Amino acid sequence: MSRLRIFWTVCALLSLVSAGTAADQSPVLGRKLSELALKDHRGREWTLQDFADKPVLVVVFTGTECPLVQLYAARLQKLSTELADQGVAVIALDANQQDNLTEIGAQVRKLGLTVPVLKDLQNKVADQLGARRTPEAFVLDHDRVVRYHGRIDDQYAVGGRQRTEPTRSDLLEAVREVLAGQPVSVAETEAVGCLIGKVRQPQTDATVTYSNQISRLLQAHCVDCHRPNEIGPFSLTDYDEVAGWADMILEVTEQRRMPPWHASPDHGKFANARVLAPEELQLLRDWVDAGAPEGDRKQLPAPKTYTAGWQLTREPDLVIPMAETAFKVPAEGEVRYQHFTVETGFTEEKWIQAMEIVPGNRAVVHHTIVFAAGAGERFNGERGFLGAYVPGLRQKPYPEGMAKRVPAGAKLVFQMHYTPNGTAQEDITKIGLIFADPAKVTQEVTTVSVVNTRFTIKPQEDNQQFPSNVITAPTDLRLLSLSPHMHLRGKSFRYEMTLPDGRKETLLDVPHYDFNWQTAYALADELVIPKGAKIQGFAAFDNSPNNLANPDPSATVTWGDQSWEEMLLGYFDVAIPRSQSSTVELGQLAQRVRNGNPADIAKELLARLDRNDNGLIEREELPERQRVFFDQLDADKSGSLTPDELATGLKALRAATKPKQ
């Protein structure tokens, strides 16, 4: 054997020693569970003899904090109950080093489990069977030989992706085939979920340790969400917990699933970018390869401090809940978008300097958008965007002198998207508002959108591309942030600006859109959209079976509020001098007319604004600031607009505002 080959052989052996155990490389199918002596959270020891009369034993590896385990717990319990009289026993094993018996007991009570949940100390059974993830299932025959291993079914995937229902119940099918004495038709599937936190033997002389580098890295990028009572499914503030998640942390960061950030680095710089640098990824790799050593606790940084209850700089001036009674979220299934309308009671317009939306139950609130509809206006998901909550969003006040206006008599509409997590839950989400002194507001922040509501997404096809309408800046606008919005088939989104001289600039490119992270991309540097510049969005959708989040690849999909329908919306916040804000509103209406049919827009405006249902729009039916529209369109000064008069006025507005060639 050459010296070089000897060197690499020694390195391989040392790597196995540093990992704490040499992994069994034999195929999983055909392995035999020769012994079992594990305790549950009550201290009772279970052995194989307890199941001697059962022709089939199902072993599922679980964890107390893995989101997919929470989702599958009820299904596992149901399978155990329904198959018990057929001679099938089901047990759950927790091999995570970070999970103790107290935590396992709390999970059992919370999820209402009656299947035995046993602690696999030192991950001995996990290693014996070749288990790597939670939840991962094994079907053992009467001789306790593995006949199936892999997922429970294909409904749920990592990252919050899920089908409405499974297309194949792999575990159940395997159990039935083993009971019938038949070969298992699909004996192996890929288990998805969290990596088991196996016991390691840390290197004592490692240069990268938790106390020194890793704790600081996690504070900078992860702890905002991964701390008690926040959206992260587990905390990353304690060494023992972090060490148990070490492999999973490395996997999700190397795959760029975490921290969640989807903007291409080739276009734009963003103040809220969450990106690990290559050297930070290398630190994580070195730490995991060294067995996740703790290091000297004296090197730990001081804990980060957070504002209890709010991210706002002070207590809000007004807190508005979405409803008086909680919305009940079921344990399983898909929940349609919920809309809750609340009167503000504002007798005068209010200027919002800062706001924050706080879910009542972060475990099930996927995201929230709050719209402000002026007096007499009906809710429309394209306009009136006030603010949003998405996991990981960090709230900051608008810059000095900037604020968002909410008109007198406004209503707030909470658009709620809930995702069941395996147990029945309740929620009352709220919004907190900090008001600005109107005398100090020099620029109005408004949310504009590029939109396309007339697309048709074909079945079974990937990468179907559609453009939005075009927004032309009626005056110089200061761009603050961009927020693309699509649903489960959304694949990519790009904002493009065409300058008056014809040059094009990509403002934001999201090549891998993720419905689970409705990010507002806040610009790091000031960017002015000059008067006459055009903004447009370009979106692509994946309606193929390869999209694991696709509710139904066979469906033809059009615009709709629900997550199984689609949207093509590109919100962006701009700041406008207060003296020009009415001009901008009129310009937005003119652009809608230029991009659409005036008669259709006239019907929409009539349906939205005709409060007394007399078939006319009267001046008093418009919010005060929007009466500038009325004055432009009411040619005969009669004080009311008929549908024909409105359509004629809109045509005139289109002609008067047609861009010069």
N, C-alpha and C positions, 0 to 999 in steps of 0.2 A: 504494500500500500504506500502511495506517495506521501511525502510530508504534507503537501497541501490537502490531500484527502483526509489524512489523520487530523489535521487542524480543524477542518469543517465538521468532522465527526465529533470531536471533543466539544466544539461550540454547540452542536445540536444537543448533545447530552446535558451540557450545562444549562441550556435553555429549558429543558424539561425539569431539571432540578429546581431552577428558579421559579417555575410556575407552580411548584408544590407537588405535582403528581404527573406521572407519565400517562398520557391519554391512551386508551385502548383503541387501536386502529382497526380492529376487526369489524365486519359488517354488523349493524345493529340487529337486523332481522336474523333470527336464529339464536341470539344470545339467551341465556337462561338466568332467571333470577333465582339464585341458589339459597339465599337467606334474606330474612327481613326481621329486624328487631328494633322498632322505632316507637317513640312515645308521642302521644298527642298532647294538646295544651293542658289537659287535666292530669297528665302524668301517667296515664295508662299505656302500657307497652303492648304493641301489636306485633304478631309474628305471622308467617305464612300459614301456620296451623289454624289461625282464626278463620281462614278462607278455604280450608281443605275440601269442603263439600261443594265449592263453587267451580264449575267447569271453565269459567272465564273470569279473569281478574283484570280490571282496567286501572292503570296507574297514570295519574295526570300530575305533572309538576306545576306547582303554583307559587305565587309570591304575594306578599301582603300589599304591595304598592304597584304592581304591574297593571296598567289600565286594561289590557286585554283579559287578564284574569278576572277583573271586576265584571267585565261584559259577559264572560262565558260562565260565571259561577252559577247563575240560575239554570243555564242549559245543562251544566254538569249535574246539578242536583236533580233536575227533571229526568235525565237519563238514568241516574241511579235508582230513582223511585220506580220508573216504568219497567226497568229490566230486572228488578230484584227477584220477582217470582219466576224468572227464566233462568236463574242460577248465575247471575252476573253480579259481581261485587265491584264497587268503585271506591278507590281511595285516592286522596290527594297528598302529595309529598312536597314539602317546602325545603329546598336545599340551599336557599340563600343564606350566606353568612350574616347578612345584615338584619335578618328577621329572627326575632326571639319568640319564645312560647307565649309571652304576654300579648305580643302583637298578633300572633296567629289566633289566639283566643278571641281577641277583639274582632278580627276579620270574620271568624266563624259566627259570632253573634250578630254582627252587622248584616251579613249576607244570608243568615238563616240556614246555614249548612248543617246537614246531618251526616254527610259522608265523613268518614274519619280523615282528619287533616293531621299528618304526622310530620315531625321535624327530622329531616335527613341530615343529621350532624356530620360534618366533614364531607358532605356530598358523596357518601360512599355508594348509595344506591343509584344516584344520578350517574356516577362514573361507571358503575356496573352495567347500567342499561344504555349508556351513551346519550343521556339527556343533556341538552344545551340551553333550552329556552323555556319560558313560561308564557302561556300554557302549552305543554307538549305532552301528547297522549301516547300510551303504550297499551296494546291489547296482548295479554298473556293467555295462552291456552292452559289446559288442565295440568300440563307438565311445567307450566310457568316459563314457556319459551315465547319469545317475542314474535308475534305474527303480524303486527301492524305497529307503526309509529309515525307520528307527524301531527298535523293540525286536527282540531275537533271538527271544523267545517271551514268553508271558504267565505263566510260572511264578512268577518272583520279582518282588517289589515293594520299594519303599523301606521302611525301618523294620523289617526282618526278617520281613515278611509274605511268605507263599509258599503256592502250591498244592502238593499232593502230586506232581503232574506237570502239564506244560503242556496247555492245551486246544487251542492252535493254535501251530504252529511257523512264525511269520511269515517269518523270514529264509529258512528252508529252502524253504517254499512259493514264495517270490518267485524264488529261484534256479532252481528247477525250471521255473517258467513262462517265465523269460527264456531258459533253455536250449532250451525247446520252441518259442521264437519266438512265445509268446502274450502278450497283455497281462497285467500283474500284477493279480490280482483284488483284493488289498488292498495298495495301493501305498504307503500312509503309515500308520504307527502312532505312538503317543506313546512316545518313548524315556524310560525311567525310570532313575534312577541319579544319579550325582554330576555336578555342573556342571563342565565343563572349566575348569581354572585358566589362563585366557588372560592373555597379557602385557598390562600396563597402562602408562600414562604417568602417574605420580603427580603431583599438583599440589604444587609446591614451597612454596606459602604456605598450605597447609591448616592449619586450627586443630585438627583432630582427627587424631592420628597413632597409629601402633602403639606407639611408645616411651612415649608419654604416657598416653593414656586406654585404648586397646584392650588392651594387654598386661595392665593391671590388671583390666579387665573379664573377660578370659579366665581370669586367675588365680582370680578370685572365683567363677566359675560353671562353668568348663569343664576346667581343667587337671587336676583330681583324676582324671578319667577319660582325658583326652587328653594322655597323657605316656607315655614308654617303659615297656613291659611292663604297661600297664594295658589296660582293656577298649576304649577308644577306638581306632578303626582307624587313626588318625594322631595325631601330636603337635601341640600348639598352644603350644609353648614357644619357637619360633624364628620370626623375622620372615619369612624366605623361605618357609617352610612355610605360615605363616598367610596371607600375601599370596596364595599360590596357591589357598587355600581360601576366599578372601574372599567370593566370590559365594555359595558353598554355605553358609557360615556365616550370611550374611544371610538366605538362603532358609529355612533350617531354624529360625532364631530367629523370623523374622516369622510363620512358619506355626505357631509354638509346638511344633514337634516336638523342639526342643532349647532349653534343658536339659529333660530329660524330667521333666515334672511334670503330673499329671492331676487334681489336686484342684480343685474349684471354689473360687474366692476368697470366695464368699458364705457359706461355712460353715466355721468353725473356723480356728485359727491353728496352724501346724505349725513345729516347730523346724528341720526339714530341708527346708523349702520351697526349691525351685530355680526361681525365677521372675525373669525380666528385667523391670525396671521400664521404663515407656515411654521415659524419658529415656535409658536404656541402649540400647534398640533404636534410638533416634534417633542415638546416637553411632555405632553400627555402620553405619547407613544413610549418615550423613554421610561416614564414613571410606571406604566402598566407592564412593560417588559421587565422591570426590576422587581415586580411583585407588589406594586403599590405600597411602598414603605411610608410610614408616618413621619419619621424624622424627629427633630428636636422641637418639642412643643413650645419652647421659648421663642422660636422663630415665627410663631403664628401671628398674623396681622390682627389688629383690633377688629371686632365684629362691625359690620355695617349697620347703621341705624336707619330706621324707616319711620315715616309718619303713620301713626295708627289710624286705620280707616280710610284715609285719603292720601293721594299724592299731591294734592293742592298745597300751595304755599301757606294757606291758612284755612280755617273753617269756612265752608261756603256760606254765602249770604242767603241762599235758598236751596232747599233740598226737595226735589219732586219725585215721589215714587211712581212707578208705572201703574200701580193699582193699589186698592186698599186691602185686597185679599190676595193671598199667594196663588200663583199658578202651579198646578200639580203636574209634575213631569213623570211619566210612567217609567218603569224599570227598563223596558225594552221597546224596540220598534222605532219608527221614524215619526217625529213630531212636525206637523206643518208649521210654517212661520206663524207666529202669533203677533197681533197688533193691538196695542193698548193705547187709547187716546185719553189724554189728561188736559183739562183746562188749566192754564197758567194763572188766570185771574189778573193779568197785567192790564192796568188801566191806562198805561202809557208805554211807549216803546222802551225796551231795555237794551243796554249794551253789555255784552258778555266778554269779560276780559280773560276768563279762564273757566274751564268746565271739566268735569270728570264723571264718567258713568261707572258705577260700582255694582257689579252683580250681587244679588243676594245669595247666590249659590254658584260659586265658580266651577264646581264640579260638573255642572250640566249646562251652563250658559256658554254656547259656542261663540256667538258674537251678538252685538246689539248695535243698531243704528237708530239714532233719535232724530226725527224731522220736526221742524217748526212750521206749522201751517197758519198763515195769517187769518184774521177774522173773515169768515165767509169763504175761505179757500178749502177745497177738499184735498185730502192727502194724495200726493203723487210721489212715487218712489224716485222719480228723476230729479225733483227739485225740493228745496227746503231743508237740505242736509245741515243738521246742527252739529252733531258729534257722533262718535262711535266708541265702542269698547271691543277690543280684541285681545286675546291673551298676549301678554308681553308688552302691550302698548304703554309707553311712559308719557304721562300728561305734562305739558308745559304751558305756561301762560302765553298769550300772544305777545309779541314785542311791544314795547312802550308806545302808546299812542294808537294801537290797533285794537279793534274789538269787533265782535259779531253782533249784528242787530237782530233782535226779536221784536216783531211789531206788537202793538197793543192788541189785546184780545186774542193773542195767539193760543193755539193748542199744540201740545207736544204729542207726537206719535212715536211710541217705542216699538220698533220692529225687532222681535226676539227670535233668535234661532237657538233651539235647545237640542242637546244630544244626550239621550239616556245613557246611564253608566252602569246599569245592572241592578240598581235598587231605586225604588220610588223616591222622588225628591220634590221639594217645593222651592219656589223662588219669588222674591219681589226685588227687582232691580230698581235702582234709583239714579238720578242725575243731580249733581251738585253744581251750582252756578255761583261765580264770583262776578259781581257787577263792576263795570268801569264808570268813572265820572264822565258823563256825556260831554262836558266842557273840555275834557282832555283827549277825547278821541278825534284824531285827525284823519285816520284811514279806516275804512270799513273792510273787514274781512268777509268775503263771501265765497261760497262753494259753487263752482261752475262744473258742468259735466259735459263730456262728449258721450254720445249715446247712439245706439242703433237698436231699434225695437222691431225691425222688420226682417230679421234674418230667419233662415230655416236651416236647421242642422240635420243633415241626412243620417239615416241609420248606418251603423257598422263602419263608419269612416273616421279616420284620424286626420288631424291637422286641417280642419275646415276653417278657412280664414275669411274674416269679414272686417270692413272698415267702419268706423263711426261716422257721424256727421262732422262737419268742420265748424269750429268756433273761430271767428275773426275778432281779434282784440279791438274794441272800439276806441280805446285809449291805452296809454301805457299802463301795464299791470305788473305788480310785483308778485312773482310766483313763490308760494310758501311751501306747499306740499302736494303730493300726487297720491291718489288712492284708487287703484284699479279694482273693479268688482265684477266677478263672474261667479258661477256656481260650480257644481261638481264636475262638469265636463270642460271647464276652463283649462286651457293648456298654456297659453302665453298671452302677454299684453305689452304693447309698446306705445308710448306717447311720442309724437313727432311734431316739431314746430317748423313751419316754413316761414322764414323771415321775409320782409317786404322785398328784399332784393333777390329772392328766389332760393337762397341757401337753406338747406335743411339741417336740422339738429335733433338728435334723439334725446329727449329729456329724461326718459326712464324706460328701461327694457327689463321686463320680467320674463325670462325665457322658460321658467318652470313655475307657473302659477300654482299656488296651493290654497284651496278654499278654506283650509283650517287656520290660515294666518292672513287675516284681512289687514295688511299692513298699510299705514300711512307713511309714505316716504318723505321725510322732512328735509328740505334742502339745507346743506351746510353753508352755502354762500348765497348772497343776494343775486337773484336773476330777474331781470326785467323782460317781460314780454312786450315788445314795442307795438305801438299802434299799427294796425294793419297786418300783424303776424297772424298766422293761422295755426290752430292746434287741432290735431286729429289723433284718434286712437286706432290701433290695429290689433285685433284679437284673433286667437285661434282656439278651436275646440276639438276635443278628442271624444268622439262618440263610439269608439271601437271597444271590443271586449278586452283589449289590453289595458284599458283604463280601469284600474281596480275600484275606483270610486264611482264608476258609471252605474247609475240606478237601473238603466235598461238600454243596452246597445241597440235593441231593435226598434226603439222609439224615434219618431221624427219630432224634433224639439224646436220650440219657438219661445218667444219672450214670456216670462212669467215670474211671479214672486217666489214660488216654492223652489226648494233646492233641487228637485228633480226636473224643473224647468230651467231656463237659462236667462241670463242678463249679459248685456255688453254695455258696461258703464265705466267711464273714466272720470271720477271726481278729481278736481284740483282746487286748492284754496289759493285765492289771490287777494291782495290788498289794493284798495282803490281809494284815492282821495275822496273824502265825504262829499265834496262839491260835485264830483263826477259820477256818483253811484247811480243816480237816476238815469243818466245817459247810458251807463253800462246795462241797466235793466232793459231799457228800450232797445239797445243794440242786441241783447240776447233774444228778445222777442222777434226782432227783425231777422236774425239769423235762422230762427226756427221757421219763419215764413219762407225764407229763401230756400231752405232745405226740404220743405214739405208742401203739402197742398193747403192753400189758405182756407178752403171750405172745410177741410177736416179739422184744421186748427181752430177755426171759428166754432165748430160744434163742440170741440173739447173745452174751449174757454167758456162757452155757454153752460155746459154741464157742470163745470167746476165752480162758476161764479154766480150763477143764477140762484140766489138763496131763497127768493120768494116764489120760484117756479112759475113765473109769469111769461116765460119765453123771451125775456129781454134781459140785457145787462144794464143796470142803472148805475150811475156814478157812485152812489153811496154803497153799492155792493162790493166795491173794490177797496182793498186796504189803501190808506191815504197816500202812501208813497207811489202806489201803482196807478193812481189816477192820472198820472202823466200819460199812460197808455190811452186812457179814455179820451183825454183832451186831443190826442193826436188822431184818433179814429172817428170821433163824433163830428163828422163834417157838417151836419145841419144844426149842431148845438141843441138838439132836442132833449138832452139829458138822459137818453137811453139809446141802446144799440140793438137793432134787430139782427137776426142771423145773417141776412143778406147784406145789411149795412156793415156788419162786422167783417164779413168776408171781403167786401169791396174795399174797406179801409185797410185790411191786411194786405191786399194786392197793391194798394197805393204805397203802403209802407215798404213793401218789397222793392217796388220800382224806385222809390226815393232813396233807399239805402243800398242800392245795387253797387257793388265795388267798381271803381273805375278801372278800365283796362289799361 
